[in-house]
Amino acid sequence: MSNLKVFSFTQVTHGIADALYSEVGVLDSAKTDVSIPFEQQKVSRFKSMGLWDTGATSTTITSKVIKALALPELGITKASGVSGTFMTSVHMIDLMLPNGIVVPKLKVTKGILGDHFDVLIGMDVISLGDFAISNYNGSTALSFRIPSLMKTDYVRWQELRSQASSSKIGRNELCPCGSGRKYKQCCGKGK
């Protein structure tokens, strides 16, 4: 597992967010060279804010992205949205997320997303890794990593924390919650 490349990012908002978003880049898959790192690609890149939507099955881009990158149409498909079902075009992109996360050769559909977003990130991307949201100290944090490394289970975490509180654990021992940190820097903080 030591050779496993893990890519992750955390996006923190000021205040509790009413939408989850991050910066994204869109490239035309047909014009990228997989032998060159994505940040060094000499092709046009569309930069936008991407809206993360766990209620969306697939990723969607606007006609603005399609026009800016001159993305070819791969075909037509039936899609569903808040206003019902409709026919729309299918395109292929490379999606760049923060911290160098790249989802290559992603089939996306064209949609209408409003004024603030040109990319809607759906479960086709979210399900590739671990996705977490927390609202702590008045700020919302969205955290994502590829590939998935573990199951997030707050019930089990609380059980282990309670167990750790009731047993004698040295402050410098590894925390029994599995975080990999010392007990005094994790569940034993402030005790």
C-alpha positions in Angstrom: 0.0 0.0 0.0 3.0 2.3 0.3 3.1 2.8 -3.5 -0.5 3.9 -3.6 -0.9 7.5 -4.8 -3.5 9.3 -2.8 -4.9 12.7 -3.9 -6.9 14.9 -1.6 -8.1 18.4 -0.9 -10.2 20.2 1.7 -12.2 23.3 0.9 -13.3 25.4 3.9 -15.9 28.2 3.7 -16.3 31.1 6.0 -19.6 30.4 7.8 -22.0 27.5 7.2 -22.3 26.9 3.4 -25.6 26.6 1.6 -23.8 25.0 -1.4 -20.6 22.8 -1.7 -18.2 24.0 -4.3 -14.5 24.0 -5.3 -12.4 25.3 -8.1 -12.2 23.0 -11.1 -10.6 22.9 -14.5 -12.0 21.3 -17.6 -9.9 20.0 -20.6 -10.9 18.3 -23.8 -9.9 14.7 -23.3 -9.2 14.3 -27.0 -6.5 17.0 -26.9 -4.6 16.0 -23.7 -1.5 13.9 -23.7 -1.4 11.3 -20.9 2.4 11.2 -20.9 2.5 14.8 -19.7 1.4 15.9 -16.2 -2.0 17.6 -16.4 -0.8 20.9 -14.9 1.8 21.1 -17.8 -0.7 20.5 -20.6 -0.5 23.0 -23.4 -4.2 22.8 -24.3 -7.1 25.2 -23.5 -8.4 24.8 -20.0 -11.7 26.2 -18.8 -11.6 27.3 -15.1 -14.8 27.5 -13.1 -16.3 26.8 -9.7 -17.7 23.3 -9.5 -20.9 22.6 -7.5 -20.7 19.2 -5.7 -24.1 17.5 -5.8 -24.7 14.1 -4.2 -28.2 14.1 -5.7 -26.8 14.2 -9.2 -26.0 10.9 -10.9 -23.5 12.3 -13.4 -21.4 15.3 -13.9 -22.8 18.1 -16.0 -21.3 21.1 -17.9 -22.8 24.2 -19.4 -22.9 25.2 -23.1 -20.4 27.9 -22.1 -17.8 25.2 -21.3 -18.6 23.3 -24.5 -18.3 26.4 -26.6 -15.0 27.6 -24.9 -13.3 24.3 -25.5 -15.0 23.4 -28.8 -15.9 20.1 -27.3 -17.2 17.6 -29.8 -20.5 15.9 -29.2 -20.3 12.1 -28.6 -24.0 11.6 -28.9 -27.4 12.4 -27.3 -28.9 10.9 -24.1 -31.9 11.2 -22.0 -31.3 13.1 -18.7 -33.4 14.0 -15.7 -33.3 17.2 -13.7 -35.5 19.3 -11.4 -37.6 20.3 -14.4 -38.2 16.7 -15.7 -36.5 14.6 -18.3 -35.0 15.9 -21.5 -32.6 15.0 -24.3 -29.1 16.5 -24.1 -25.6 16.1 -25.6 -22.8 13.9 -24.2 -19.2 15.1 -24.2 -15.8 13.8 -22.9 -13.6 15.8 -20.6 -10.7 15.6 -18.2 -11.8 17.1 -14.9 -9.2 18.8 -12.8 -10.0 19.1 -9.1 -7.8 20.9 -6.5 -4.4 19.5 -5.5 -3.8 17.8 -8.8 -6.7 15.4 -8.7 -7.6 14.5 -12.3 -10.6 12.5 -13.4 -9.7 11.5 -17.0 -12.0 10.7 -19.8 -15.2 11.6 -18.0 -18.4 11.4 -19.9 -20.5 14.4 -19.1 -23.8 15.9 -20.2 -24.8 19.4 -21.1 -27.1 21.2 -18.7 -28.3 24.6 -17.4 -26.7 25.3 -14.0 -27.5 29.0 -13.3 -25.2 32.0 -13.0 -22.5 30.9 -10.6 -21.5 27.4 -11.8 -20.5 25.9 -15.1 -19.7 22.4 -13.7 -21.9 20.2 -11.5 -19.9 17.3 -10.0 -22.1 14.3 -9.6 -21.9 10.9 -8.0 -19.9 9.5 -11.0 -17.0 11.5 -9.6 -17.9 11.5 -5.9 -18.1 7.7 -5.8 -14.5 7.4 -6.9 -13.2 8.3 -3.5 -14.0 9.4 0.1 -16.2 12.5 0.4 -16.9 14.2 3.7 -18.7 17.3 4.9 -18.3 18.8 8.4 -19.8 21.9 10.0 -17.4 22.7 12.9 -16.9 26.0 14.6 -19.2 27.9 12.2 -17.4 26.8 9.0 -18.2 24.2 6.4 -15.4 21.9 5.2 -15.7 19.7 2.2 -13.0 17.1 2.0 -12.4 14.6 -0.9 -9.7 12.0 -1.7 -9.1 9.5 -4.4 -9.0 6.5 -4.0 -11.2 5.5 -1.1 -9.1 4.4 1.8 -11.5 3.7 4.6 -15.2 3.7 5.6 -16.2 6.8 7.6 -18.2 5.6 10.6 -19.0 8.2 13.2 -20.9 5.7 15.4 -17.8 3.4 15.6 -15.6 6.4 16.2 -17.7 7.5 19.1 -17.7 3.9 20.5 -13.9 3.8 20.3 -13.6 7.2 21.9 -15.9 6.2 24.8 -13.9 3.0 25.2 -10.7 5.0 25.2 -12.1 7.4 27.9 -13.0 4.5 30.2 -9.7 2.6 29.9 -6.2 3.6 30.9 -4.5 4.7 27.7 -1.1 6.4 27.9 -1.1 10.0 26.5 1.7 9.1 24.1 0.2 5.8 22.8 -1.6 5.7 19.5 -5.2 6.7 19.8 -7.6 3.6 19.6 -9.9 5.4 17.2 -7.5 4.5 14.4 -6.5 8.1 13.4 -2.8 7.3 13.6 -2.2 10.2 16.0 -1.1 10.0 19.6 -4.0 9.8 22.1 -3.1 13.2 23.6 -3.5 14.9 20.2 -6.7 13.1 19.3 -9.5 11.7 21.5 -7.6 12.5 24.7 -7.1 16.2 23.8 -7.9 18.3 26.8 -8.0 15.4 29.3 
